[in-house]
Amino acid sequence: MNALSTDADSLRSRRRRAPVRRRRNLHARLRQIRSCSPRRFAAGRPGRRRLTVALLCGLWPALAPAADGLREPRAFDRLRVYRPAPPLPESYRAEDWPCFLGPRHTPVSDERGVLKDWGPNGPPLIWAMEKGESYASPAIGGRFLVYPHRIGDEVLVECLEPTTGRRYWQFRYSTTYSDRYGYGNGPRATPVMDHDRVFVYSAQGVLYCLQLADGRLLWKKDLAEEYKVPQDFFGTATSPLLWNDRLIINVGAPKGPCVIALDKKTGRVLWESGDRWGPSYATPVPATIHGRPTVFVFAGGESRPPTGGLLSLDPRTGRIDFRFPWRSRSYESVNASCPLVIGQRVFVSATYQTGSALLEVQRDFRHRVVWTTDEVGLHWNVPIHRDGYLYAYDGRNEPDAALVCVELKTGRVVRREVLQWEDEVRIGDTVQKVTMSPFRGWLLQVDGGCLSLGEWGHLLWLDLTPQRFRIVRRAWLFAARETWTPPVLSHGLLYICQNTRDVLNKTPPRLLCYSLRPPQPTTSEAGSQGDPSDE
């Protein structure tokens, strides 16, 4: 009770001293406190008065901000917690994952000390959140995890505590998006985190800027309406790129602009660039080429005739250095795999009978084609580069998918293999063996090895060399299709999106958090490790 009255008295005093432009907000806050005060119920029924006061006194600490200004995260009905996350060892090297494909804009993690020895059930499951439709990845920074998904006619942008899954806040916006090809109707783009804000791009081309601490809307722009961009094959899927003080987006307006830059604080347009090529499903990638900042945009969506390719531009001004046309001749095709920058070279790839190309950016910022090949076409995954070789999942559809190793210098495919194994599945009272594969999977290079997430929910730990592909560990996390979202690793926790219902266990779509943190030694183990007599 003292907290309520003290806060109200303080606000009254501040309201008298505040400038006119702030008095309205303070007055609204004072009315809110009065409405919560138990004194409001003094004239109510005596039997209910005592219960109301007790409830308010108990709820007030949870509703009030914490000492650092943040409201404490709370459990909610769609969250299930399985076990607490183990602590991170001091020797573990951790990092945030604040945007699509993380801080390096490639499927490469810099974390060290991850758990590599896990059984057929996979790493320990920490928590799971039942979710709606979404192909987006979670974005993680510090104490926050932000994830958008659609339930009914609303998209829920949820901010969670990464280690527990408890929720800080929820922001909602309505949507009428309907996929023309029958795929999910939820968001595609991954949120982008800044220091104190997060940017969310909807499937209908609306960009929202939210305050990270509480989810308050700071500004929004309907880019599809502003630039008259029609709905593409699968909606808006490219994620914005945060570069210094600006957001760079492949908006793909008819007859231009192709790319725009917005002021991250206000949403004001800073520059527009390009008069051709529509919005792709790839995300712009930053680089430093010959000491100068550069952004590569792999553009190309729905158009007749189909057009698209790689743009190299200056993120400060939007000036285009070069264009490299690279797009299928098929109308129903898209560019979806993000460019991969390797030194002064950049790799692009597409399916639909397109292939791959490696370009070299020269000192005058013209480009030279190093090689092209029609033997490898990546649908939406991005390759990893290791010791002069590229590793990726080639193929447009499940039946023609294979893991490949490509020599970076020449473009020669030195190894191609369809990873396969047998899994046992129970259907009713019958146990059957089925041949499974990652099909079109994702690779995530980490700690000397490689994690692979297959599109039927298989998690693999791989040892990849030009001579062999070896499965070191394998687990079937769930039997659900459309596992097309790349895995996210941050601070020893692995986040995986189950995008459809599990056909065997019937679990609904979920955001899953697994622990790759090494287990802590027991007291007896710690004592024996420090005993000189064991040496």
Residue, then its C-alpha position, 0 to 999 in steps of 0.5 A: m500500500n505504501a508503494l502505491s501511495t508514494d508513487a501517486d504522491s511523487l507523480r502529483s509533484r512531478r506533474r506540477r513541475a513538468p512542462v506542458r508536453r509531459r503533463r498529459n502523460l503523467h496525468a494518465r499514469l496517475r489515473q492508472i495508479r488511482s484505478c489500481s489503488p485498494r482505496r478505490f474499493a473502500a466503498g465497495r462490499p465489505g466482503r470483497r474489500r479485504l480480498t481485493v486489497a490482498l490481491l492487489c498487494g500480491l500482484w503489485p510487485a509483479l506489475a511494477p518495473a524491476a530496479d533496472g526499469l524492466r518488468e520481470p518476465r512471466a510464464f504463460d500458458r503456451l510455455r512448457v519448461y522441462r529443466p533449468a538451463p545449466p550455467l555457462p562455464e567461464s571458459y565458454r565463448a558466447e555471442d548474441w545472434p541479433c539478426f538473420l544468420g547472426p553477427r557475421h551474416t553467414p551460418v558460422s558461429d564463433e561459440r567455443g566449448v559446445l556440447k558435442d556428445w548427445g544421444p538419439n533424443g538430441p541435446p537436453l530440451i530446456w523449454a518449448m513455446e507453442k507457436g503459430e505460423s512462421y518461417a522466421s528465426p528468433a533474434i537474440g541479444g542480451r536478455f531478450l529473444v524476439y520472435p514473430h508468429r501468427i495465430g488467427d488473424e494476428v501476428l504476435v511479436e513476443c519478447l522472451e527471456p532466452t534461458t527460461g522462455r518467460r515473456y517480457w512483452q507481446f506486441r500484436y498486429s493484424t494481418t490478412y496475408s494468404d499464401r498463394y501456394g498454400y504454404g504458411n501464412g505467418p511472417r517470413a522475415t527475421p527480426v533485427m535487433d539494435h541496442d534499444r529497439v527491434f525491427v519486425y518486417s511483416a509478410q505484407g511489407v509493413l515495417y515495425c520499429l519497437q522499443l526493446a524494453d517494453g514492446r512499445l511501437l516507435w514508428k512503422k512504415d507500410l513499404a508495400e503500400e508506399y512503393k506499390v509493391p504487389q504481393d510476391f509468390f510467397g509474400t515479403a520474406t527478405s529481412p532488413l539489414l542494419w548497417n550503422d544508423r540505417l536499415i537497408i531493404n530490398v523493397g523491389a518496387p516496380k520500375g524502382p527503387c530496388v533497394i532503399a535505406l531508412d533512418k533507423k530512428t525515424g523511418r525516414v528514407l535516406w536513399e533509393s537505388g536501382d530501377r530494376w529487379g524485384p524483391s527476392y527472398a535473400t537478405p542483404v549482406p554487408a562487407t568491407i571490400h578493398g577497405r570500403p563498406t559494401v552491401f550485396v543484394f541478391a534481388g529478383g522476385e516475381s516478374r515477367p520476364p523473370t529478372g534479378g541478380l546481384l547488386s553491389l552498392d555503397p551503403r552510405t549513398g546507395r550508389i551501385d558499383f555493378r550489376f550481375p544478372w543471375r536468375s532462372r528463366s522460369y517465371e515461377s522462380v525466386n532468388a533466396s540464398c544470401p550471397l556469401v562474401i569470402g575476402q574480395r569475392v562473392f558467391v551466389s546461387a539459385t535453383y530452378q536450373t540456374g546454378s552458382a557463380l563466384l565473382e571477384v570485386q576488383r579495385d575499381f569495383r568492377h567485377r570479374v567472373v571467376w567461374t560459373t557452374d550449373e552442377v550446384g544450385l542452392h534453394w535457400n540455404v547458405p554455404i559455409h566456407r572452410d579451408g578453400y571449400l564450400y559445403a552446402y545442400d544442393g537441390r530444389n526439391e527433397p528427392d534431388a537434394a544432396l550435400v556437396c563440397v565445391e572447390l572454391k578456386t575452380g567451382r569443381v564439385v569434389r564430393r556429392e553425397v545423399l546422407q541417408w539412414e534408417d529410422e524406426v517409426r511407430i504407427g499404431d501398434t506397428v513399428q516400421k523402418v523408414t529411410m530418412s535424410p536431411f534433404r534440403g537442410w541447413l549447416l551451422q559451422v561451430d567449434g571445429g564441426c558442423l551442425s546440420l538441421g534437416e527439413w524433417g527435424h533431424l539434428l546432425w553433428l557432422d565432420l566434413t572434409p573433401q574426402r568424406f562426410r561423416i555423421v558423428r551424432r544424429a537425433w530426430l527431434f520431431a517428425a515435422r515438415e517445412t523445417w526450413t528455418p535455420p538453427v540459432l545458437s546463442h550463449g550455449l543454447l540452440y533454438i530450433c523452429q518446428n514449423t508444422r505439426d509432428v506427424l508421429n507425436k502430434t505436437p503442435p508447431r513450437l519454438l524449441c530451446y536446447s542446451l549445448r552448454p557442457p554439463q557441470p562436473t559433480t562435487s566428486e568429479a570436481g574434487s578428483q580433477g583437482d587431486p594431485s594424486d590423480e596425476 
